[in-house]
Amino acid sequence: MKVCLCLIFALLACTAVAQVNTSDPEARNRELFQTYGYCLGQQRSLDQIRRDFPSLGVSLYQAEAAFSVTFGKSCTAIGEQFSDAVRQRLKDEFDKKLPATSITESVARDFIARVSSRAKGDIDTPVKETLLSFNPDFRKSPGLEFMRGFTRTYSTANHLKAKGLNLEIKVPMSWMAREGNRPNVVQFFKAEYGRSDVAALIMVQQFTPPKGVRVTQRDIDELFSARNLKDFVPDGAKILESKPITLEGSNGGMWVLEERGERLDFSMTMRTLQYAILYNNRLIFLKFAAGGTEDTRAEWVATFERSRPLFQMVANSLVIVDKYRN
């Protein structure tokens, strides 16, 4: 059984590099312009309401303050991606295209309510993800986004690669999700709406014991014992930490590894946090990674350490829905 798991871990090690994709600079710029225009447009509308309907001042202040708490710094940070001249040109063009119009008090009240809703994350893609990605507080402490409830739930229901398992897991709203492009990789995620080198994946592997071998609970306990966990590290990987865990009532293991991967002329080193549990003859893997080149080691190691509490929150949100069915 150890041999089987070692082969799976070797596959998991090479999978992360294969999943890495570079973000499209043009798409990124479009998202930045779109989001900055969103911030400008909302502020302009609020200023007009403040001027034309003084009686709505209290509700306007509350909505504006609520939005500012979460996204005000994001709007500022996005604006700082442009030069002063570009920001001014954008504001001038915005004023030309959207001249001031008269609105009714009813429309003003509806807009204030909409801003209050936006403060809770009710914003269309990709503006929402871009705002969350540029929140300086979330960048400094990535777990804050999760803790403040800006999450979405991903389900593997009816996914062929999930091998019949229905798993649910919460991930930050700012993470971009896409199909895994390798066998058994159910879903791949990338932070900062695909612009970051922080990534995660869910993998489900069928576990078939050798013919004639009956695996008992005692075997599973022994398999994931502290003594045996180090046996499941792929060649070339450096183990930094390992320990037995229990996740969703199933025994498993946790590893922190440093791995080096190559694909054609691209190579990178990654620090990964991996969890594996065995449930109903299926191995469920959660892998989180941050990496880069050797000359940027200090930067991506710091990114990994900042993101580690978030990785643990995401892993702890895993639910094996099948376990709770009557």
HELIX and SHEET records of a PDB file:
HELIX    1   1 LYS A    2  GLN A   19  1                                  18    
HELIX    2   2 PRO A   25  ASP A   52  1                                  28    
HELIX    3   3 PRO A   54  LEU A   56  5                                   3    
HELIX    4   4 GLY A   57  PHE A   67  1                                  11    
HELIX    5   5 SER A   68  GLY A   72  3                                   5    
HELIX    6   6 LYS A   73  GLY A   79  1                                   7    
HELIX    7   7 ASP A   84  LYS A   97  1                                  14    
HELIX    8   8 GLU A  105  ARG A  118  1                                  14    
HELIX    9   9 VAL A  127  SER A  133  1                                   7    
HELIX   10  10 PRO A  136  LYS A  140  1                                   5    
HELIX   11  11 GLY A  143  MET A  147  1                                   5    
HELIX   12  12 LEU A  160  ALA A  162  5                                   3    
HELIX   13  13 GLU A  192  GLY A  194  5                                   3    
HELIX   14  14 GLN A  217  LEU A  223  1                                   7    
HELIX   15  15 ALA A  226  LEU A  229  1                                   4    
HELIX   16  16 LYS A  230  PHE A  232  5                                   3    
HELIX   17  17 GLU A  294  THR A  296  5                                   3    
HELIX   18  18 ARG A  297  ASN A  316  1                                  20    
HELIX   19  19 VAL A  321  TYR A  324  5                                   4    
SHEET    1   A 3 THR A 151  SER A 155  0                                        
SHEET    2   A 3 LEU A 167  PRO A 172 -1                                        
SHEET    3   A 3 VAL A 319  ILE A 320 -1                                        
SHEET    1   B 7 MET A 176  GLU A 179  0                                        
SHEET    2   B 7 VAL A 185  LYS A 190 -1                                        
SHEET    3   B 7 VAL A 198  GLN A 206 -1                                        
SHEET    4   B 7 ARG A 282  GLY A 292 -1                                        
SHEET    5   B 7 PHE A 266  TYR A 279 -1                                        
SHEET    6   B 7 SER A 250  ARG A 263 -1                                        
SHEET    7   B 7 LYS A 238  LEU A 247 -1                                        
END                                                                             
